[in-house]
Amino acid sequence: MNIQQSFKTMAGDRGEGTLYLVATPIGNLEDMTFRAIRTLKEVQLIAAEDTRQTRKLLTHFEISTRLVSYHEHNKQASGSELIRLLLDGQSVALVSDAGLPAISDPGAELVAEAVENGIKVVPIPGANAALSALIISGLKTDKFTFAGFPPREKKQLTKWLEPLSRQEGTLIFYESPHRLRRTLDALLAAFGDRRMAMIRELTKKHEEAARGSISECAAWLDENSPIGEYCLIIEGIDAAVESGSVQAEAGQSEQWWDNLDLEAHVAHYEEQYDRKEAIKRTALDRGLPKREVYNEVNR
C-alpha cells in the first residue's frame, strides 16, 4: 500500500522533495493559474519536455527557476537523476509543452518511479486539450475513453480500432494534421458513419470545431487543409445505436460478427465478460433490443 496525504507530514517521511505536475497553457497564456506560477517559482527545478518552449513561458511570467530537459529520448538518465534529487529533498515541477504533463508523454513513467520511491506527487491542475475538446463537442460527456494517439501503420491502426469500435461512451483521440485524413478513413471502416467532432487550435485565435458524421468531416477535410494538432471526439457504440448511425452503416460495410449467429456472438464476449454484459454488447453491435437477444439465446 502507498498512502499519500499531500499536505500533511506523516510518520516515515524522510524529508523527500515533492514532484509537482504543473499544467501549462495549451495556447492562451491567460489560462496559466496563480498556483501554477507560484509553484514554478518555489520549486528548486523545472523539468520540461522542450526547454526552448518552456523558457518562453517562464520569461513571460518572470520565473527564473533552473530548467532541465526531460523527454522521451533522455527519460532514463534524466529520470534517475530527478528521482535522486527528489530523494535528497529538492522539489521538482514537471511540465509538458502544453496542457497536463504525464498524458501521452514520458512523464507518466517519472510519476510511477516517484510513487515507487515514496515521493509525494501533487497535481497543479489547469488546461487540458482532451477535456476541453470533449465539452464543446456536443457529444455525450457522462462516460468517455481517452485513447491517445492512434498507431501510424495502417495494419496496426485497424487492429487498434477494432476493440474501440465496441466501446461504450465517447472516444477521444489526438491526431496530427498529416495523418488525419487517413485516420478518418480507418474510423469510417471500423466504426461506421458515427457522429464526431474535429477540434483544433484550442484557446488560440484560430480555434475551430468541425462537427458532423465521420464521412462529412472527411469531405470537409478534402476542401479544407488540416492545420494544427487535432482532438477527435467520436460517439461511442451506445450513442451510435441510439442515433441510428450504426444501423445505417451496418448494411453498407462488413462487420466482424457478420458470420456469427447470436449465440456465437454472445459466446465471443463471454470470453471477457459475464453473460449479462455479453448480451448487452451483442445487442449494441447489432442494434437490437437487449431483451430480444436475451430471449433468442436463452430459448
Backbone bond lengths (Angstrom), bond angles and torsions (degrees), N, CA, C in turn:
res aa  C-N    CA-C-N  psi(-1)  N-CA   C-N-CA  omega(-1)  CA-C   N-CA-C  phi
1 M - - - 1.464 - - 1.531 110.74 -
2 N 1.317 114.97 144.47 1.459 120.96 176.55 1.521 107.21 -130.39
3 I 1.322 116.82 108.23 1.462 121.68 -179.34 1.517 108.62 -106.02
4 Q 1.320 116.55 124.04 1.467 121.23 178.32 1.518 109.39 -118.02
5 Q 1.322 116.56 125.23 1.457 122.36 168.75 1.516 105.52 -115.01
6 S 1.322 114.93 99.25 1.460 122.05 -163.14 1.524 114.70 -54.99
7 F 1.337 117.22 -35.59 1.463 119.13 -173.13 1.526 112.49 -119.44
8 K 1.329 115.41 29.08 1.449 120.58 179.48 1.520 108.67 -133.47
9 T 1.353 115.41 133.66 1.457 119.54 175.96 1.521 108.75 -75.00
10 M 1.324 115.76 127.40 1.459 120.61 -176.26 1.518 110.53 -116.36
11 A 1.338 115.24 155.63 1.466 120.15 175.52 1.520 108.92 -58.54
12 G 1.292 116.90 132.34 1.461 120.30 179.85 1.519 112.89 100.04
13 D 1.348 117.15 -11.09 1.461 119.05 175.99 1.529 109.34 -61.75
14 R 1.328 115.79 135.84 1.466 120.19 -174.64 1.522 112.52 -112.94
15 G 1.328 115.81 15.78 1.458 118.54 179.28 1.511 113.80 82.52
16 E 1.337 116.74 21.81 1.462 119.85 177.85 1.529 109.90 -67.21
17 G 1.306 114.84 158.65 1.457 119.76 171.73 1.512 109.88 -77.97
18 T 1.325 116.01 -179.04 1.466 122.36 179.22 1.522 109.36 -116.64
19 L 1.327 116.16 138.49 1.458 121.46 173.66 1.523 108.08 -94.19
20 Y 1.322 116.56 114.29 1.454 121.94 179.06 1.526 109.63 -99.07
21 L 1.319 116.79 130.77 1.470 121.77 176.03 1.524 106.76 -100.91
22 V 1.321 116.05 103.85 1.463 121.57 -169.04 1.529 110.94 -103.52
23 A 1.315 115.64 120.80 1.463 120.71 176.15 1.519 109.62 -74.55
24 T 1.332 115.74 137.98 1.463 121.19 176.47 1.524 108.79 -121.44
25 P 1.333 118.10 161.45 1.469 120.59 -176.14 1.527 113.23 -58.03
26 I 1.328 116.42 146.63 1.464 121.34 176.13 1.533 110.78 -95.57
27 G 1.309 116.23 5.48 1.462 121.11 179.06 1.510 110.84 175.34
28 N 1.323 115.56 -64.23 1.456 121.42 -177.02 1.529 110.34 -83.56
29 L 1.328 117.17 118.97 1.461 121.23 -176.77 1.525 112.75 -63.72
30 E 1.338 117.56 -20.31 1.458 120.46 178.98 1.522 112.43 -69.28
31 D 1.336 117.63 -9.27 1.462 121.11 177.16 1.533 112.41 -81.60
32 M 1.319 117.53 -4.08 1.460 121.09 175.54 1.531 108.58 -70.55
33 T 1.331 117.49 129.50 1.458 120.37 -176.62 1.533 110.96 -87.97
34 F 1.341 115.78 158.12 1.463 120.48 176.22 1.525 110.47 -59.55
35 R 1.329 115.66 -39.98 1.464 119.62 -178.38 1.522 111.07 -65.36
36 A 1.335 116.66 -39.56 1.465 120.22 179.20 1.525 110.47 -63.25
37 I 1.323 117.10 -43.61 1.468 120.62 179.68 1.527 109.90 -62.69
38 R 1.335 116.26 -46.60 1.466 119.87 -179.73 1.529 111.18 -60.75
39 T 1.323 116.69 -43.07 1.470 120.54 -178.95 1.520 110.91 -62.62
40 L 1.327 117.16 -44.26 1.470 120.36 -179.41 1.525 111.51 -64.69
41 K 1.326 117.10 -28.01 1.462 120.26 177.93 1.530 111.84 -78.65
42 E 1.334 116.93 -29.89 1.465 120.33 -172.01 1.527 114.31 -89.95
43 V 1.330 118.23 -26.89 1.473 119.70 -178.52 1.523 110.52 -70.53
44 Q 1.328 115.67 162.58 1.463 120.14 178.95 1.535 112.23 -82.16
45 L 1.335 115.75 -20.99 1.465 119.57 -171.98 1.525 109.98 -152.00
46 I 1.338 115.91 142.30 1.469 121.46 173.07 1.524 107.34 -117.21
47 A 1.321 116.98 122.80 1.469 122.36 177.34 1.520 108.03 -101.50
48 A 1.331 117.04 122.30 1.459 121.91 -172.21 1.520 111.94 -123.83
49 E 1.329 114.97 146.09 1.464 121.22 177.04 1.527 110.41 -66.01
50 D 1.332 116.93 -42.07 1.464 122.49 178.83 1.532 106.69 -134.82
51 T 1.321 116.88 103.61 1.464 120.23 -174.27 1.530 111.90 -63.17
52 R 1.325 117.64 -31.66 1.468 119.66 -179.99 1.520 110.66 -65.41
53 Q 1.331 116.53 -42.54 1.457 121.19 179.10 1.531 110.75 -67.16
54 T 1.326 115.95 -44.88 1.462 119.95 -177.74 1.522 111.20 -67.74
55 R 1.329 117.48 -33.46 1.461 120.29 -179.62 1.534 111.09 -60.82
56 K 1.324 116.56 -35.59 1.473 119.99 177.06 1.518 110.19 -61.69
57 L 1.335 116.24 -42.68 1.464 121.09 179.35 1.530 110.62 -64.69
58 L 1.327 116.63 -45.01 1.460 120.77 -178.82 1.528 111.07 -64.48
59 T 1.311 116.35 -39.06 1.465 120.00 178.19 1.525 111.08 -63.24
60 H 1.328 115.85 -42.46 1.472 120.63 -178.71 1.524 111.09 -60.39
61 F 1.338 116.98 -39.56 1.465 120.69 -177.47 1.534 112.63 -99.39
62 E 1.345 116.32 12.90 1.465 122.49 175.61 1.528 111.44 55.11
63 I 1.328 115.04 49.76 1.465 122.46 178.29 1.524 107.86 -106.09
64 S 1.331 116.75 123.37 1.468 120.87 -173.94 1.521 113.42 -109.35
65 T 1.326 118.39 11.94 1.468 122.51 -179.10 1.533 110.57 -60.22
66 R 1.317 115.70 145.19 1.470 121.05 179.34 1.527 110.46 -59.37
67 L 1.322 115.66 136.81 1.464 122.53 -175.68 1.524 109.96 -116.94
68 V 1.349 116.69 131.80 1.462 121.33 176.73 1.533 109.21 -129.49
69 S 1.311 115.36 165.54 1.456 121.55 -176.46 1.524 111.69 -96.21
70 Y 1.328 116.00 134.99 1.470 121.62 172.33 1.523 107.51 -144.12
71 H 1.323 116.71 110.92 1.467 120.02 -177.38 1.526 109.86 -148.96
72 E 1.312 116.35 -176.52 1.469 122.71 -173.46 1.522 112.83 -56.38
73 H 1.330 117.50 -35.71 1.465 120.80 -172.41 1.527 114.03 -88.75
74 N 1.341 117.67 -12.70 1.469 118.17 178.74 1.526 111.41 -127.14
75 K 1.356 116.24 15.84 1.465 120.35 -171.05 1.527 113.41 -62.74
76 Q 1.317 118.23 -31.51 1.469 119.04 -178.19 1.512 111.72 -69.12
77 A 1.339 116.05 -52.45 1.464 119.84 -179.38 1.522 111.18 -69.18
78 S 1.322 115.88 -47.48 1.465 119.77 -177.89 1.521 111.42 -67.18
79 G 1.335 116.57 -39.30 1.463 120.65 -179.76 1.518 111.89 -61.88
80 S 1.323 116.98 -43.31 1.469 121.25 179.28 1.527 111.14 -62.14
81 E 1.329 115.82 -40.25 1.458 120.18 179.59 1.533 111.11 -68.20
82 L 1.319 117.26 -39.54 1.466 120.31 178.46 1.530 110.93 -64.31
83 I 1.330 116.46 -41.24 1.472 119.92 177.29 1.525 110.21 -62.29
84 R 1.340 117.81 -40.57 1.460 121.37 178.93 1.524 110.72 -61.29
85 L 1.322 116.22 -44.25 1.463 120.44 -179.77 1.524 111.46 -65.86
86 L 1.327 116.18 -38.98 1.464 120.53 177.55 1.528 110.59 -63.66
87 L 1.313 116.75 -43.25 1.465 120.87 178.65 1.527 111.44 -65.68
88 D 1.338 116.64 -26.49 1.467 121.39 177.73 1.531 112.28 -80.54
89 G 1.338 116.69 -3.85 1.459 119.39 176.30 1.511 115.97 107.13
90 Q 1.335 117.78 0.51 1.462 119.54 178.11 1.526 110.00 -86.61
91 S 1.320 116.47 141.84 1.466 120.77 176.71 1.525 109.36 -96.12
92 V 1.324 115.26 141.93 1.463 122.20 -174.51 1.527 109.41 -126.75
93 A 1.323 116.50 137.19 1.464 121.77 172.76 1.528 108.08 -105.32
94 L 1.316 116.27 126.10 1.469 121.68 176.79 1.520 108.55 -100.62
95 V 1.333 116.54 127.52 1.464 121.17 176.84 1.524 109.36 -129.17
96 S 1.330 116.28 152.35 1.462 121.11 172.61 1.525 108.01 -105.85
97 D 1.316 116.99 -177.45 1.466 119.65 179.11 1.524 111.28 -59.74
98 A 1.333 116.23 -36.59 1.459 120.88 -178.53 1.518 109.32 -162.49
99 G 1.311 116.38 142.77 1.458 120.62 176.66 1.514 112.98 81.71
100 L 1.339 115.78 -154.56 1.459 121.63 -177.11 1.524 111.29 -82.29
101 P 1.328 118.28 129.87 1.467 119.89 175.35 1.524 110.83 -71.82
102 A 1.322 116.03 162.84 1.472 124.71 178.30 1.519 113.33 75.41
103 I 1.327 118.37 10.19 1.468 121.69 173.54 1.528 107.39 -111.56
104 S 1.334 116.31 115.59 1.473 121.68 -176.61 1.530 111.51 55.88
105 D 1.319 117.66 35.15 1.462 121.28 172.34 1.533 108.81 -151.46
106 P 1.327 117.79 167.56 1.474 120.31 -172.44 1.523 114.19 -68.32
107 G 1.328 118.20 -4.45 1.456 120.58 177.73 1.510 113.02 -55.74
108 A 1.327 117.07 -30.31 1.461 120.86 179.86 1.531 110.93 -60.81
109 E 1.327 117.10 -34.43 1.465 120.99 179.72 1.528 110.92 -70.99
110 L 1.328 116.72 -36.33 1.461 120.34 177.03 1.525 110.33 -66.52
111 V 1.325 116.48 -39.92 1.468 121.12 177.87 1.531 109.84 -61.19
112 A 1.334 116.42 -46.95 1.464 120.56 -179.14 1.531 111.07 -60.09
113 E 1.328 116.09 -40.53 1.464 120.06 -179.55 1.533 110.65 -69.28
114 A 1.331 116.17 -37.69 1.461 120.21 177.82 1.524 110.80 -63.29
115 V 1.332 116.40 -45.17 1.466 120.86 179.11 1.522 110.23 -60.88
116 E 1.325 116.01 -42.42 1.466 121.11 -179.52 1.524 111.50 -61.15
117 N 1.343 116.22 -29.65 1.461 121.49 -179.03 1.527 112.82 -94.99
118 G 1.327 116.91 9.53 1.453 120.35 177.10 1.518 114.77 73.62
119 I 1.327 117.06 22.20 1.465 122.05 -179.79 1.527 109.36 -90.84
120 K 1.326 116.39 135.41 1.460 119.91 178.18 1.523 110.51 -67.45
121 V 1.332 115.63 136.89 1.458 122.31 177.19 1.526 107.39 -121.17
122 V 1.333 116.79 119.52 1.462 121.50 -172.93 1.528 109.90 -121.56
123 P 1.338 118.55 125.47 1.466 120.57 178.10 1.529 111.12 -82.95
124 I 1.316 115.86 139.81 1.467 122.26 171.42 1.529 105.47 -114.88
125 P 1.340 118.22 93.86 1.472 121.95 -168.64 1.526 113.24 -65.23
126 G 1.315 113.41 162.91 1.460 119.68 178.35 1.510 110.66 176.77
127 A 1.309 116.34 -148.93 1.461 122.27 -174.69 1.522 112.29 -63.14
128 N 1.341 115.21 144.29 1.465 121.64 177.18 1.521 108.14 -148.77
129 A 1.317 116.98 125.57 1.463 120.96 -174.63 1.525 112.46 -66.66
130 A 1.336 117.34 -43.58 1.466 120.62 -175.09 1.527 111.72 -60.88
131 L 1.319 117.31 -50.15 1.462 120.11 -178.00 1.525 111.95 -72.14
132 S 1.327 116.76 -33.78 1.469 119.49 176.91 1.524 110.36 -63.29
133 A 1.337 115.96 -41.49 1.465 120.12 178.07 1.526 111.06 -67.10
134 L 1.327 117.11 -41.02 1.463 120.96 -179.22 1.520 111.54 -58.69
135 I 1.315 117.62 -46.07 1.466 119.18 -172.71 1.520 113.31 -74.16
136 I 1.346 118.72 -14.80 1.470 119.34 175.19 1.528 112.12 -104.20
137 S 1.326 117.12 1.85 1.469 120.81 -174.80 1.520 113.18 -70.73
138 G 1.321 117.17 -28.50 1.457 120.47 -173.72 1.516 112.86 85.99
139 L 1.339 117.22 1.41 1.462 121.73 177.73 1.530 110.06 -99.51
140 K 1.326 116.70 172.29 1.457 120.99 -175.36 1.528 111.58 -61.81
141 T 1.319 115.50 141.19 1.460 120.58 -179.45 1.529 112.95 -119.20
142 D 1.344 117.65 0.63 1.459 119.75 -175.76 1.527 112.73 -75.18
143 K 1.322 116.72 -21.61 1.463 121.82 178.59 1.528 107.34 -148.86
144 F 1.327 116.40 128.57 1.466 118.09 -178.39 1.524 110.56 -152.81
145 T 1.342 115.13 159.94 1.459 122.50 178.33 1.517 108.98 -128.21
146 F 1.330 116.83 125.82 1.457 121.33 173.66 1.527 107.92 -93.17
147 A 1.324 116.71 119.82 1.467 120.65 -175.14 1.522 113.29 -108.95
148 G 1.330 118.51 -2.18 1.460 121.02 176.92 1.520 113.28 74.24
149 F 1.319 116.45 -147.72 1.469 122.04 -178.72 1.526 110.49 -86.97
150 P 1.341 119.23 130.89 1.469 121.26 174.89 1.527 110.62 -66.11
151 P 1.344 117.60 154.10 1.472 120.77 175.78 1.529 111.21 -60.26
152 R 1.309 116.32 154.24 1.464 120.34 -177.86 1.525 112.24 -82.51
153 E 1.331 116.55 -38.56 1.476 120.54 -174.62 1.523 110.09 -77.01
154 K 1.327 116.94 137.69 1.460 121.71 -171.40 1.524 112.63 -59.70
155 K 1.335 117.78 -45.02 1.457 120.92 -177.83 1.529 110.50 -63.89
156 Q 1.316 116.83 -42.87 1.465 120.82 178.47 1.515 111.30 -66.27
157 L 1.335 116.47 -37.08 1.463 121.12 178.57 1.524 110.87 -62.00
158 T 1.323 116.67 -45.11 1.463 121.10 179.43 1.529 110.82 -60.91
159 K 1.326 116.17 -43.99 1.467 121.20 179.12 1.524 111.29 -65.21
160 W 1.319 116.40 -39.13 1.474 122.80 -178.85 1.529 111.48 -66.36
161 L 1.327 116.19 -36.86 1.466 120.72 -177.25 1.531 112.91 -76.59
162 E 1.321 117.54 -24.43 1.472 120.58 -172.97 1.526 112.53 -56.99
163 P 1.329 120.72 -53.46 1.470 118.71 178.56 1.522 112.86 -68.49
164 L 1.341 117.07 -30.66 1.462 119.87 179.16 1.524 111.44 -67.81
165 S 1.330 116.62 -25.13 1.468 119.72 179.91 1.518 111.84 -65.38
166 R 1.345 117.43 -19.78 1.464 121.64 179.75 1.530 112.13 -102.63
167 Q 1.321 115.71 5.34 1.463 120.58 -175.84 1.528 111.54 -75.25
168 E 1.319 116.06 128.72 1.458 119.84 172.59 1.522 109.00 -78.31
169 G 1.303 117.10 150.13 1.460 120.80 -179.09 1.519 111.04 90.34
170 T 1.307 115.25 155.62 1.458 122.58 -177.99 1.529 110.75 -65.46
171 L 1.324 116.24 144.16 1.466 122.79 -178.92 1.527 110.26 -106.77
172 I 1.313 115.98 141.77 1.467 121.66 179.93 1.521 108.83 -125.69
173 F 1.336 116.03 123.24 1.462 122.06 176.09 1.524 108.88 -121.59
174 Y 1.333 116.15 156.11 1.455 122.61 163.62 1.528 107.26 -105.12
175 E 1.335 117.22 145.35 1.458 118.81 176.03 1.524 110.48 -152.20
176 S 1.329 115.49 146.59 1.464 121.26 178.77 1.527 109.02 -84.75
177 P 1.334 118.26 155.63 1.466 120.61 -174.63 1.524 114.39 -62.83
178 H 1.350 117.75 -35.63 1.463 118.97 -175.36 1.531 113.13 -77.26
179 R 1.340 117.96 -10.62 1.466 120.18 176.02 1.531 112.24 -110.40
180 L 1.310 116.71 -0.91 1.461 120.89 -171.45 1.528 113.31 -62.43
181 R 1.332 117.64 -46.65 1.470 120.59 -176.29 1.522 111.36 -63.88
182 R 1.322 116.11 -40.68 1.466 120.90 178.05 1.526 110.95 -63.74
183 T 1.312 116.21 -39.51 1.460 120.50 179.67 1.522 111.11 -65.67
184 L 1.327 117.72 -38.83 1.470 120.14 177.78 1.528 111.34 -63.36
185 D 1.321 117.36 -38.87 1.476 120.20 176.36 1.525 110.56 -60.83
186 A 1.336 116.34 -42.84 1.461 120.57 179.41 1.522 111.13 -67.09
187 L 1.339 116.75 -37.95 1.468 121.00 177.22 1.524 111.36 -62.60
188 L 1.306 116.52 -43.48 1.456 121.06 -179.26 1.528 110.79 -62.53
189 A 1.332 116.25 -41.30 1.463 120.53 179.72 1.528 111.79 -68.43
190 A 1.325 116.96 -37.60 1.469 120.61 -175.04 1.520 113.19 -87.21
191 F 1.334 117.35 -33.50 1.462 121.54 -171.32 1.525 113.93 -105.89
192 G 1.328 117.83 -18.41 1.456 118.80 -166.39 1.521 109.13 82.57
193 D 1.319 116.76 -179.46 1.463 120.36 -172.35 1.532 111.80 -87.23
194 R 1.316 115.83 68.56 1.464 120.77 -178.20 1.529 111.84 -78.62
195 R 1.325 114.48 167.09 1.460 120.29 173.81 1.527 109.19 -75.97
196 M 1.336 115.22 147.96 1.460 119.59 179.81 1.526 109.59 -156.66
197 A 1.316 114.91 172.42 1.459 121.40 172.22 1.523 107.98 -137.41
198 M 1.332 116.65 136.87 1.463 122.90 174.25 1.526 106.58 -109.53
199 I 1.312 116.76 118.53 1.457 120.39 -172.54 1.523 109.53 -125.88
200 R 1.323 116.14 131.75 1.464 120.14 -176.92 1.531 110.70 -138.56
201 E 1.319 115.05 165.30 1.463 122.70 174.47 1.527 112.55 53.07
202 L 1.330 116.62 40.37 1.464 120.70 -178.56 1.528 111.51 -57.51
203 T 1.313 115.30 135.00 1.476 127.67 179.11 1.529 112.82 69.92
204 K 1.322 118.09 0.29 1.456 120.88 -179.38 1.533 110.68 -99.41
205 K 1.319 116.02 175.82 1.469 122.27 -176.24 1.523 111.81 -59.16
206 H 1.337 116.92 -36.32 1.467 120.61 -175.99 1.535 112.24 -102.88
207 E 1.320 116.52 29.30 1.474 120.12 176.25 1.527 109.68 -52.68
208 E 1.342 115.37 134.70 1.462 119.54 -173.51 1.519 110.60 -149.58
209 A 1.322 116.19 137.46 1.461 122.46 175.15 1.526 108.33 -126.63
210 A 1.342 116.44 121.52 1.466 122.15 175.63 1.522 107.33 -108.50
211 R 1.328 117.25 116.83 1.459 122.08 -174.78 1.522 109.81 -117.26
212 G 1.323 116.29 138.66 1.456 121.24 178.60 1.515 109.24 168.02
213 S 1.327 117.03 -164.03 1.461 119.61 173.86 1.522 108.62 -77.36
214 I 1.336 116.73 167.68 1.464 119.81 179.04 1.525 110.65 -59.91
215 S 1.331 116.79 -42.51 1.466 119.45 -179.55 1.526 111.65 -66.85
216 E 1.331 117.28 -35.63 1.467 120.08 177.57 1.522 110.91 -67.03
217 C 1.319 116.18 -40.05 1.464 119.57 178.26 1.531 110.78 -66.07
218 A 1.334 116.79 -38.38 1.463 120.58 178.02 1.536 110.25 -63.87
219 A 1.333 116.42 -43.12 1.465 120.48 178.84 1.525 111.02 -64.70
220 W 1.323 116.15 -37.53 1.461 120.37 178.36 1.525 110.45 -63.83
221 L 1.338 117.11 -39.34 1.461 120.88 178.50 1.522 112.13 -65.10
222 D 1.332 116.95 -31.10 1.460 120.52 178.68 1.525 111.07 -64.20
223 E 1.325 116.21 -24.02 1.464 121.35 -179.25 1.528 112.26 -103.00
224 N 1.330 116.66 -13.95 1.464 121.02 -176.16 1.523 109.06 -136.93
225 S 1.302 116.99 111.73 1.463 121.02 -176.66 1.528 111.15 -63.24
226 P 1.337 117.58 131.36 1.468 119.95 178.99 1.520 111.34 -69.14
227 I 1.316 115.74 136.01 1.465 121.87 179.83 1.522 107.95 -134.72
228 G 1.320 117.14 130.52 1.458 121.05 177.30 1.522 112.26 89.25
229 E 1.323 115.29 167.17 1.464 120.62 178.20 1.526 110.03 -73.79
230 Y 1.339 116.11 142.85 1.467 121.36 -175.50 1.526 112.20 -114.27
231 C 1.326 115.08 146.35 1.457 122.75 163.42 1.520 106.49 -104.96
232 L 1.317 116.84 126.43 1.462 122.21 177.53 1.524 108.10 -105.90
233 I 1.309 115.96 124.64 1.457 122.39 179.40 1.529 107.26 -115.76
234 I 1.333 117.50 118.42 1.478 121.70 -174.31 1.520 109.62 -125.65
235 E 1.338 116.32 136.32 1.460 118.60 -179.26 1.527 110.80 -66.31
236 G 1.331 115.71 146.26 1.451 121.73 179.44 1.517 111.79 -77.69
237 I 1.333 116.70 174.70 1.455 121.91 -176.53 1.525 111.69 -61.66
238 D 1.347 117.77 -35.56 1.462 120.54 -179.37 1.524 110.96 -64.85
239 A 1.343 116.84 -46.25 1.458 120.41 178.99 1.529 111.14 -69.19
240 A 1.357 116.46 -34.03 1.460 120.34 179.62 1.527 111.29 -64.70
241 V 1.328 116.72 -37.99 1.467 120.31 177.36 1.525 110.16 -66.75
242 E 1.338 116.26 -43.34 1.459 120.15 179.62 1.522 111.56 -61.09
243 S 1.354 116.00 -41.90 1.459 119.58 -177.80 1.522 112.90 -79.72
244 G 1.338 116.66 -13.09 1.463 120.73 179.07 1.513 114.23 88.23
245 S 1.330 118.75 0.46 1.466 119.62 -176.29 1.515 112.39 -69.51
246 V 1.336 118.62 -33.42 1.465 120.99 177.56 1.511 110.53 -69.36
247 Q 1.320 117.72 -44.49 1.460 120.90 179.50 1.519 111.21 -64.44
248 A 1.318 116.33 -39.20 1.454 119.88 -179.87 1.517 111.17 -64.55
249 E 1.329 116.17 -35.39 1.462 120.41 -177.93 1.515 111.93 -81.75
250 A 1.350 116.50 -25.07 1.461 119.39 -172.07 1.513 113.05 -57.15
251 G 1.335 118.01 -33.41 1.450 120.71 -179.04 1.513 113.40 -80.80
252 Q 1.363 117.10 -6.45 1.454 120.49 -174.94 1.521 113.60 -107.67
253 S 1.344 117.69 -20.36 1.460 119.06 -177.47 1.522 110.48 -136.93
254 E 1.296 116.40 154.88 1.461 121.62 -177.49 1.517 110.52 -76.12
255 Q 1.322 117.22 134.89 1.454 122.62 177.95 1.527 109.25 -105.99
256 W 1.336 117.47 153.17 1.455 121.24 -176.98 1.519 112.32 -62.16
257 W 1.343 117.36 -24.37 1.463 121.10 -175.53 1.523 113.41 -100.79
258 D 1.332 118.15 9.15 1.467 121.37 -174.68 1.531 112.97 -54.89
259 N 1.321 117.72 -35.73 1.467 120.73 -175.47 1.526 113.13 -92.74
260 L 1.335 117.27 7.31 1.463 121.24 178.68 1.523 110.47 -101.49
261 D 1.355 115.56 141.06 1.460 116.80 169.33 1.530 107.66 -81.22
262 L 1.338 116.44 176.52 1.456 119.48 -175.25 1.525 112.79 -60.27
263 E 1.326 116.27 -41.69 1.463 119.94 -178.69 1.533 111.07 -61.99
264 A 1.330 116.06 -43.73 1.465 120.48 179.70 1.530 110.97 -67.99
265 H 1.324 115.13 -35.91 1.470 120.46 178.25 1.534 110.18 -62.46
266 V 1.327 115.83 -46.55 1.463 121.12 178.03 1.533 110.07 -64.16
267 A 1.313 116.49 -42.11 1.467 120.76 -179.42 1.526 111.22 -61.03
268 H 1.330 116.83 -35.06 1.465 121.15 177.52 1.529 110.44 -58.20
269 Y 1.318 116.87 -45.79 1.455 120.77 -179.05 1.525 112.82 -74.71
270 E 1.342 116.07 -25.27 1.464 118.84 179.57 1.531 112.34 -68.45
271 E 1.317 116.73 -12.02 1.463 119.62 174.33 1.528 111.09 -69.54
272 Q 1.362 116.64 -19.98 1.465 120.93 -177.91 1.533 112.80 -120.19
273 Y 1.345 117.14 -26.05 1.465 120.96 -172.39 1.526 110.56 -129.31
274 D 1.349 115.28 169.25 1.461 118.04 173.21 1.529 109.36 -74.37
275 R 1.337 116.83 172.58 1.474 120.36 -172.15 1.533 112.04 -64.72
276 K 1.319 116.31 -38.62 1.469 119.59 -179.47 1.526 110.74 -60.76
277 E 1.332 116.11 -45.77 1.465 120.01 179.35 1.527 110.90 -68.86
278 A 1.337 117.28 -36.24 1.467 120.89 178.75 1.527 110.91 -62.78
279 I 1.329 116.49 -41.19 1.476 120.70 177.88 1.522 110.23 -65.18
280 K 1.324 116.49 -41.84 1.461 121.21 -179.96 1.529 111.06 -60.78
281 R 1.337 116.36 -45.24 1.464 120.23 -178.10 1.534 111.53 -70.04
282 T 1.318 116.76 -35.31 1.466 120.01 176.13 1.526 110.27 -63.48
283 A 1.320 115.93 -42.77 1.465 120.41 178.61 1.525 111.32 -62.01
284 L 1.335 116.68 -41.53 1.459 120.60 178.58 1.524 111.32 -64.31
285 D 1.345 116.96 -43.43 1.467 120.65 178.16 1.519 111.33 -56.04
286 R 1.328 115.67 -45.63 1.463 120.49 -171.87 1.517 114.03 -92.37
287 G 1.340 116.74 -5.58 1.456 119.02 -178.25 1.512 112.59 68.92
288 L 1.345 116.70 33.98 1.456 122.44 -178.94 1.529 110.33 -111.34
289 P 1.334 117.87 154.98 1.460 120.16 172.65 1.524 110.20 -64.09
290 K 1.321 117.10 141.88 1.469 120.75 179.98 1.532 111.02 -58.82
291 R 1.324 116.60 -38.51 1.452 120.78 -178.70 1.525 111.02 -60.88
292 E 1.324 117.13 -38.97 1.465 121.00 179.68 1.524 111.36 -63.88
293 V 1.353 116.31 -43.79 1.455 120.09 177.98 1.530 110.20 -65.43
294 Y 1.326 116.59 -42.95 1.459 120.96 -179.69 1.531 111.06 -59.28
295 N 1.327 116.77 -47.71 1.457 121.16 -178.62 1.530 111.77 -63.29
296 E 1.337 115.81 -37.53 1.457 120.21 -177.10 1.533 111.60 -68.74
297 V 1.336 117.17 -43.14 1.465 119.74 -175.08 1.526 113.22 -87.01
298 N 1.337 117.47 -4.82 1.465 119.98 -179.89 1.532 111.35 -117.67
299 R 1.320 116.30 23.13 1.481 119.52 178.06 1.514 109.88 -74.92
